[in-house]
Amino acid sequence: MIGKLAWKNIWFKPLNTILSILLLTASVAIITVLILVEKQFEEKYQSNLDGVDLVLGAQGSPLQLVLSSVYQVDDPTGNISYDSVKVWMKHPYVKKAIPLAYGDNYVGFKIVGTTPDYIEKYQATMAEGNVFEHNFEVVVGADVAEKLNLNIGDRFKGTHGSAAEGEVHEHGEYVVVGIASKTGKVIDNLILSNIPTVWQMHHVESHEEGHEEVSENPAHGEEGHVHHEDEAVAENPAHGEPGHVHDEHEATAENPAHGEEGHVHDEHETDMTIDEPNMEITSVLIEFKNKMGVFMWPTLIAQNTKMQAALPTYQMNRVFDMFGVGINALKYLAFGIMLISGISIFIALFNTLKERKAEFALMRVNGAKRRQLLMVVLYESILLCLVGYLFGTILGRVGIVLLSQASESDFKLGFNPMEIIWEKEGVLFGLTLLVGLIAALIPAIKAYTLNISKTLANA
Amino acid sequence: MISTKNITFSYNKDQTFIMPDLFCQAGNTILVTGNSGKGKTTYLHILAGLLQPNSGEIMIDNKEITHLKGSKADKFRGKNIGVVFQKSHFIASLSVLENLEMASWLASGKKHTKRAKELLHKLDISEQAHKLPNQLSVGQQQRVSIARALINEPKVLLADEPTSSLDDKNADNVIELLETLSKEYKTALIIVTHDSRIKEKFTNQITMV
C-alpha cells in the first residue's frame, strides 16, 4: 500500500516527475554508454594486441603504423623492403614474425597478404575449408563471410587501395578456400591471402606512383603489357622501374581483350613465391622470445635501417590517455546532470511536502506510524530513481546501437549493446539510488517529525 | 464508551487548560461548546491522542490511553478513534474509495473494500467512489470524511466543527448522518462546535469556559 501510494503520488504531479526522470535518464544513459564503450573499446584493442610486441614498418607516424598494422583502421605508412626486413625476422630474439602486405580491398574489406601465423595469432580456426596455400586463395573472416554471404569456392575481384570505390583489378580473381571462425577481433573483418598473391596482383611497385604515372601517360600501357606477357617481371631487375611495370593494370582495365590473357597468365604461368627478390611488404608484427627486444629494437632499427619499430602498447596507451580526457569530461557532465536531478527531486518533494502536511497528519490520525510516512517519501524518491535508471540504461543501449552502426561502417568496430557490466553498472545503480536517498532525506525526516496536532489545528 | 477525569494541558507556563470531565456511552452524543480560544480543538486533540495531557486520565472502552506511546498510540488511534475535521483532508492522489481503503489498511492492515463501498452507499456518494477527492463538492467531501472516520468501526467518533464550512442544508444533513451512524455503529460521538445550528439539537452539552 505504501508503495502504491508513493507511485500514485509521483504521478499526481506529472511535470515535476517527468523533469526528474528526464534528468536521471539523461545522466544514466550517458554514463551507461561510456561504461560500455570504454570497456568494449579497451577490450577489443587489448585483445588485438596479444602476441604483438613490436611493429616493423616504413618510417612515419608510429601511431599510424600501429593503427594500420594491428587494428586495420588507418592507411599504412608506406612499404618496406622484404629482403631487408627478412634479416630482422630471423633475429634470435624473435619468437614469431608475421609479415603483412596490403594492396586491395573487396567492397571495403581489406585483403591482407600474410602467413597462416596471422590466423593463429588471433586464435581463429577454420570454420569451413582450409588455410590458403596457393596464390589467389583467400581465407575470409567470419564477419566478412556473413555480411557478403561468401562461401567456399566463391570467386571475386579485388579493388585497388583501401576504398571500396577504387578501381577494380580486372585480371586475377580471388578464390575463397576457407572461412575463419568468429573471434571478435579485427581478423573477422579481413580477407587473408598469402604474400605472393599481393605481389602478383600488383607486381613490383607501390600503387600510388604507378597509378599516377599511368593516368599521366597512358601510352605506356601497351608497353607494360608486353612486359607482362614476357613474364618474369620481377625476376628481371630492368623492369623494376616505377610505373613501368604497373602500367599493365591500367592497360588491362582499358583493354578487356588483354585482360583475358593476363588472367590466364596469372593463374597458370608464373606464380610468384615468397622467395621472390626485391619485393616489398607493408609491415611485420613481431613477438619476442627475449623481451629485451622491446627496449633495444626501436633504437637499433632506427640506426641501422630505413624502417621504424613502433611499440603498440605504448602507442595505444597514448591514445587512451587522449581519449581519457574526453571520456572523463563526459563523465563529469553526466554526474553533474545526476546531481541536478537529485536537486530537482529534492525541490519537488520539499514543495509537495508543504502541501501534503495535512495529508500526512491525517494519515497519522488514521493510524499511520511515523516510520510509514518516512517510507512514503523515500519510496517516492527511489521510485523516481528506479524509473530514471531503467529508462537511462535502455536509452544508453539504444545510443550504443546507433553508435555501433556508425563505427561499424567507419572503423569495422562494433559495440555490443546487450552486454551488462555488472560491476560498473551495479555501482551506477547504487549511485542512482543513493542520489534518490539523499534527495529524500530532509523531506522524509520532516514527514517523520511532523507535529500532527499543530498541523491539523492550523490547516 | 469514553470517559475523562481531571485533564489539564498547557502549551506554555502562562496558560493551563483545565478540561471538563466527560462521560459518553456507546451510541450517545455529547456536544462540547464554547467560544474560540477556550481550548475546544485542543481538548479534541487530547481525546484523539494527538496531544499528551499534563495530567488526568482518558478511558476508552476501559483502557487508559494517556500512557500509550509511539506506534502503539498510532495503532490504537487508528483502530478505535475516528475523527471528522472542520476542513476535509484527503490523500489527494488517491480516489475516494482508495482513501477509505488506505484508512482501514493503516489501522488494521486490511483494505476492507466491501465495507468501504457499503459506507459510501449509505452516505449516498457511491457514484463518486472513483473520483479524486478534490473533484467533489464540500458537502460530498465532508460525507467522505465521515465514511473514513467510520471505516474501522471505532469506539469513539470525534467531530471538530464538522458543519462550520457547510450551508444549512448540508449542515443538517451531516449532523443527521453523524447521529444515526454513531447509533448504528454503537460509537460514542463527541462533537466540538460553536455552531448554534447544532446546539439546538442536542441536550447533552458541555460548555468550556
Interface residues (C-beta under 8 A of the other chain):
Chain A: M1 L5 K8 N9 W11 F12 E355 R356 A358 E359 A361 L362 M363 R364 V365 N366 G367 A368 K369 R370 R371 Q372 I452 S453 L456 A457 A459
Chain B: T41 T42 H45 A48 L50 L51 G70 S71 D74 K75 R77 G78 K79 V83 F85 K87 H89 F90 I91 A92 S93 L94 E98 E101 M102 A103 W105 L106 A107 K111 R148 N152
